[in-house]
Amino acid sequence: MSKRTISRIMLTVLMFGMLFAIGVVKDGEPTVCVVYFTRHGCGHCENTDPFVLNVLPREYEGKFVVVKYEASLPANAAVLVEYDATYECGLATPLVIFGVDDFLAMEEPILTGLRAKIDGYLAGGNKLPLANGSSVAFENLKVEDLPGDPEIYRGTEDSSLEIPTVLAVIAAAAVDSINPCEFAVLVILLSGVIASGGRRKALKTGLAFVTAVFVMYLLMGFGIFSISMAPGISYYFYKAVGVFALIVGVLNMKDYFWESAEGFLSSVPESWRPRVQKLLDNVTSVPGAFVSGAVVSLFLLPCTSGPYIVVLGLLAHEATRIWATLLLLLYNFIFILPMIGIVLSVYFGLTTTAKAAHWRHKRVGLLHLIAGVVMFCMGIWMLFFY
């Protein structure tokens, strides 16, 4: 292996090492501690999650700490059963537990009564109620000793959703946006349009094509996310996607080291290519480009779905529906940015379709390496660190 190859690997790993960042709870003594049970796919929980996990912890500036349990995880479901046996709080979610005979269950009591209960505890504080009936001051708590898989929310700026998840979405979208087959399809379209109608027509049809890809991928993302949010599915979907990310990562890295320009998950299947070529060759108008973009999005799925599915699995496990919508919009915007760049560059004469195709062919191996490292790191992170 050459020194240049080794340096590429090291730089790529360092660049995406941030994916392993895990939120750290800041030092200091909180005043009020609660245990909060929520569940993916629970409509009431979607309304209480932002209030309990984000709004109130920030409003009380570190004086309100939430130990969150996602009850759709098997280990956490068992913890909920333990708390019910000890505190007789029931198994319904959402649920906030302050202590013995002191809890709030379901959406309306939490949204209307939680702030008042926190205010009532501020003077003297309380200890975190444990599943066995005992309690512990937060400063003496060892998170690793807690049962199940809890998360800590304390109103800091480094919550588990806001930093690692957002960075993972951005990294995966950046990888997806430089996918070799995406470049190839757009270059084919622009080459045909320029030959028949010039650069002005290429601008309009190119942007229509890109818009259609954005809309289709966004709709497909919403559909897969909604299905994966079904009760009891998100945890297993998340773990399955973690394994999938490892496989995609290994296959892409294999394509780099064996100098393959036609990666297993990074090119349109051979049997589909004549149909894609014929479809793009027939584009003569803006509406036609939009329709072609929508149809071609389906053909692109085998070579661009890897990072997208990984992100959808991550969001199904970690994000509320509102957060997921915003992050999917961000993902797909990043995804189409290089396509927009190519269209504008061709229109303003900064490059040609031939040069763009040459750039893609020359760097296809490096693109495989970057995609492989990022996907592999995300798979390890999802399976073992998050």
C-alpha positions in Angstrom: 0.0 0.0 0.0 1.5 3.4 -1.0 2.1 6.3 1.3 -0.4 8.3 -0.6 -3.1 5.7 0.0 -2.3 5.5 3.7 -2.4 9.3 4.1 -5.8 9.4 2.3 -7.2 6.8 4.8 -5.8 8.7 7.8 -7.1 12.0 6.7 -10.6 10.6 5.9 -10.8 8.8 9.3 -9.7 12.0 11.1 -12.2 14.1 9.2 -15.1 12.0 10.2 -13.9 11.0 13.7 -16.4 13.4 15.1 -19.1 10.9 14.4 -18.1 9.1 17.6 -18.7 12.2 19.8 -20.9 11.4 22.7 -22.6 14.1 24.8 -21.0 14.6 28.2 -22.9 15.8 31.2 -21.4 18.9 32.7 -20.3 19.0 36.4 -22.4 20.8 38.9 -25.3 20.0 41.3 -28.8 20.0 39.9 -31.8 20.8 42.0 -34.6 18.6 40.6 -34.1 15.1 39.1 -36.8 13.0 37.4 -37.1 9.7 35.5 -38.9 10.1 32.1 -40.3 7.2 30.1 -41.2 7.9 26.5 -41.8 5.7 23.4 -41.1 6.0 19.7 -44.4 5.9 17.7 -46.4 7.3 20.7 -48.3 10.4 19.6 -48.6 11.8 23.1 -44.8 11.3 23.6 -44.1 13.3 20.5 -45.8 16.3 22.1 -44.2 15.9 25.5 -40.7 15.0 24.4 -39.6 18.5 23.3 -41.2 20.0 26.4 -39.6 17.6 28.9 -36.2 17.0 27.2 -35.5 20.4 25.7 -37.7 23.3 26.8 -37.7 22.8 30.5 -34.0 21.7 31.0 -32.9 24.9 29.2 -35.5 27.1 30.9 -34.1 26.0 34.4 -30.5 26.3 33.2 -29.1 23.0 34.6 -31.3 22.9 37.7 -33.7 20.3 36.1 -32.2 17.0 35.1 -34.1 14.3 33.1 -33.0 10.6 33.0 -34.8 9.5 29.9 -35.7 5.9 29.1 -36.9 5.0 25.5 -39.4 2.3 26.4 -39.5 0.8 22.9 -36.0 -0.7 23.6 -36.4 -4.1 25.2 -34.0 -3.3 28.1 -35.8 -0.1 28.9 -39.2 -1.8 28.7 -38.0 -4.1 31.5 -36.9 -1.0 33.5 -40.4 0.5 33.2 -41.9 -2.7 34.6 -39.5 -2.5 37.6 -40.5 1.1 38.2 -44.2 0.2 38.1 -43.7 -2.6 40.6 -42.0 -0.2 43.0 -43.9 3.0 42.5 -47.2 1.7 41.0 -47.0 4.3 38.3 -48.4 2.2 35.5 -46.8 1.2 32.2 -48.3 3.9 30.0 -46.1 6.6 28.3 -45.3 9.4 28.6 -44.4 9.2 32.3 -42.4 11.5 34.6 -41.4 10.1 38.1 -40.3 12.3 40.9 -40.5 9.7 43.7 -42.9 7.6 45.8 -46.5 8.5 45.0 -45.2 11.4 43.0 -45.4 11.1 39.3 -47.2 12.5 36.2 -48.6 10.3 33.5 -49.9 11.0 30.0 -49.7 14.2 27.9 -52.0 16.7 29.5 -50.9 16.3 33.1 -47.3 16.6 32.0 -47.7 19.6 29.8 -49.9 21.5 32.3 -48.4 20.3 35.7 -44.7 19.6 35.3 -43.5 23.1 35.5 -45.4 23.7 38.8 -44.0 20.6 40.3 -40.4 21.6 39.4 -41.0 25.0 41.0 -42.2 23.3 44.1 -39.0 21.2 44.4 -36.6 24.1 43.6 -36.2 25.2 47.2 -35.1 21.9 48.7 -34.4 19.8 45.6 -34.9 16.0 45.4 -33.0 12.9 44.7 -33.3 10.7 41.6 -35.7 7.9 42.3 -34.2 4.5 41.4 -36.1 1.4 40.2 -35.5 -0.5 43.5 -37.2 2.3 45.6 -34.0 4.0 46.8 -32.8 7.4 45.6 -29.5 9.1 44.9 -28.3 12.7 44.7 -27.4 13.4 41.1 -23.8 14.4 41.9 -23.3 10.9 43.4 -24.9 9.1 40.5 -22.9 6.7 38.3 -24.8 6.6 35.0 -23.2 3.3 34.1 -24.8 1.7 37.2 -28.3 2.5 36.1 -30.3 -0.3 34.5 -31.3 -0.4 30.9 -30.1 2.2 28.4 -30.8 5.7 29.9 -29.9 9.1 28.4 -29.3 12.3 30.5 -30.8 15.7 29.6 -29.7 18.7 31.5 -30.3 21.8 29.3 -26.7 21.8 28.0 -26.0 22.5 24.4 -24.6 19.1 23.7 -27.7 16.9 23.9 -27.5 13.5 22.3 -29.8 14.6 19.5 -28.4 18.0 18.7 -24.7 17.3 18.2 -24.0 13.6 17.2 -27.2 13.1 15.3 -27.0 16.3 13.4 -23.3 15.8 12.5 -24.2 12.3 11.4 -26.9 13.6 9.1 -24.6 16.2 7.6 -21.8 13.7 7.1 -24.0 11.1 5.5 -25.7 13.7 3.2 -22.3 15.0 2.1 -21.2 11.5 1.2 -24.5 10.8 -0.6 -24.2 14.1 -2.5 -20.9 13.2 -4.2 -22.1 9.7 -5.2 -20.5 8.8 -8.6 -23.7 7.5 -10.3 -25.6 10.7 -9.3 -23.0 12.7 -11.2 -23.1 10.4 -14.2 -26.9 10.6 -14.6 -26.9 14.4 -14.4 -24.1 14.7 -17.0 -26.0 12.4 -19.4 -29.1 14.7 -19.1 -27.2 17.9 -19.6 -25.2 16.6 -22.5 -28.3 15.7 -24.4 -30.1 18.9 -23.6 -27.2 21.2 -24.5 -26.8 19.4 -27.8 -30.4 20.1 -28.8 -31.2 23.4 -27.1 -28.1 25.1 -25.7 -27.1 26.2 -22.2 -30.2 28.2 -21.3 -32.4 25.2 -21.9 -30.0 23.1 -20.0 -30.3 25.4 -17.0 -34.1 25.1 -16.9 -34.3 21.4 -17.4 -31.4 20.7 -15.1 -33.0 22.6 -12.2 -36.3 21.0 -12.9 -34.6 17.6 -12.8 -32.8 18.4 -9.5 -36.1 19.7 -8.0 -37.8 16.4 -8.9 -35.0 14.4 -7.3 -35.3 16.5 -4.1 -39.1 16.1 -3.9 -39.0 12.3 -4.6 -36.2 11.6 -2.1 -37.9 13.7 0.6 -41.3 11.8 0.1 -39.5 8.5 0.2 -37.7 9.5 3.3 -40.9 10.5 5.0 -42.5 7.2 4.1 -39.7 5.0 5.4 -39.4 7.1 8.5 -43.2 6.8 9.3 -43.1 3.0 8.9 -40.0 2.7 11.0 -41.6 4.7 13.8 -44.3 2.1 14.4 -44.2 0.8 18.0 -41.7 -2.0 18.5 -40.0 -1.5 15.1 -37.7 1.5 15.6 -35.2 -0.3 17.9 -34.8 -3.3 15.6 -34.8 -1.1 12.5 -32.0 1.0 14.0 -29.8 -2.0 14.8 -30.4 -3.6 11.4 -29.5 -0.3 9.8 -26.3 -0.3 11.8 -25.3 -3.6 10.4 -26.3 -2.4 6.9 -24.0 0.6 7.3 -21.1 -1.6 8.1 -21.7 -3.7 5.0 -22.0 -0.6 2.8 -18.8 0.8 4.3 -16.8 -2.4 3.7 -18.1 -2.7 0.1 -17.2 0.9 -0.7 -13.8 0.6 0.8 -13.3 -2.6 -1.2 -14.1 -0.7 -4.4 -11.4 1.8 -3.6 -8.6 -0.7 -2.8 -9.5 -3.0 -5.8 -9.8 0.1 -8.0 -13.4 -0.6 -9.0 -15.3 2.2 -10.7 -18.5 0.2 -10.6 -19.2 -0.4 -6.9 -21.8 -2.9 -5.7 -23.8 -0.1 -4.1 -22.4 2.8 -6.0 -23.6 2.4 -9.6 -26.9 1.9 -11.4 -27.4 -1.8 -12.1 -26.2 -2.8 -15.6 -29.6 -4.0 -16.8 -31.2 -0.7 -15.9 -28.7 1.6 -17.7 -30.2 1.4 -21.2 -33.6 2.4 -19.8 -32.1 5.4 -17.9 -30.2 6.5 -21.0 -33.3 6.3 -23.2 -35.4 8.2 -20.6 -32.9 11.0 -20.4 -32.3 11.2 -24.1 -36.0 11.9 -24.6 -36.0 15.0 -22.3 -37.0 18.0 -24.4 -38.8 20.3 -21.9 -38.9 21.5 -18.3 -42.0 19.3 -17.4 -40.3 16.4 -19.1 -37.1 16.9 -17.1 -39.2 17.0 -13.9 -41.0 13.8 -14.7 -37.7 12.2 -15.7 -36.1 13.3 -12.4 -39.0 11.7 -10.5 -38.7 8.4 -12.4 -34.8 8.3 -12.4 -34.9 8.8 -8.6 -36.2 5.2 -8.4 -33.3 4.0 -10.7 -30.8 5.8 -8.5 -32.0 4.1 -5.3 -29.6 1.1 -5.5 -26.6 3.4 -5.6 -27.7 6.3 -3.4 -29.9 4.6 -0.8 -27.1 3.4 1.6 -26.4 6.7 3.5 -30.1 7.7 3.3 -31.4 4.5 4.9 -28.7 4.7 7.6 -29.8 8.3 8.5 -33.5 7.2 8.5 -32.7 4.4 10.9 -30.9 6.9 13.1 -33.7 9.4 13.1 -36.4 6.7 13.7 -34.4 5.8 16.9 -33.4 9.2 18.2 -35.6 12.0 16.7 -39.2 13.2 17.2 -41.2 13.7 14.1 -40.6 17.5 14.0 -36.8 17.0 14.4 -36.8 14.3 11.7 -38.7 16.5 9.3 -36.2 19.3 9.7 -33.2 17.0 9.4 -34.6 15.3 6.3 -35.0 18.7 4.7 -31.4 19.5 5.6 -30.2 16.1 4.3 -31.9 16.4 1.0 -30.8 20.0 0.5 -27.2 18.9 1.0 -27.8 16.0 -1.3 -28.8 18.1 -4.3 -26.2 20.9 -3.8 -23.5 19.3 -6.0 -26.1 18.7 -8.7 -27.1 22.4 -8.6 -23.5 23.3 -8.7 -22.9 21.3 -11.9 -26.0 22.8 -13.6 -24.9 26.3 -12.8 -21.3 25.7 -13.7 -22.3 24.4 -17.1 -24.7 27.3 -17.7 -22.1 29.9 -16.8 -19.4 28.2 -18.8 -17.2 27.4 -15.9 -17.1 23.8 -17.0 -18.4 21.4 -19.6 -20.3 18.1 -19.3 -17.2 16.4 -20.7 -15.0 17.9 -18.0 -17.5 17.1 -15.3 -17.6 13.4 -16.5 -13.8 13.3 -16.6 -13.6 14.7 -13.0 -16.1 12.1 -11.9 -14.2 9.2 -13.6 -10.8 10.4 -12.2 -12.0 10.6 -8.6 -14.5 7.7 -8.4 -12.1 5.6 -6.3 -11.6 8.3 -3.7 -15.3 8.9 -3.5 -15.8 5.2 -2.7 -13.2 5.5 0.0 -14.8 8.5 1.7 -18.2 6.9 1.5 -16.9 3.6 2.9 -15.1 5.2 5.9 -18.1 7.3 6.8 -20.6 4.5 6.5 -18.4 2.1 8.5 -17.8 4.6 11.3 -21.6 5.3 11.5 -22.3 1.6 11.7 -19.8 1.1 14.5 -21.2 4.2 16.3 -24.9 3.1 15.9 -24.2 -0.5 17.1 -21.8 0.1 20.0 -21.6 3.7 21.0 -25.1 5.2 20.8 
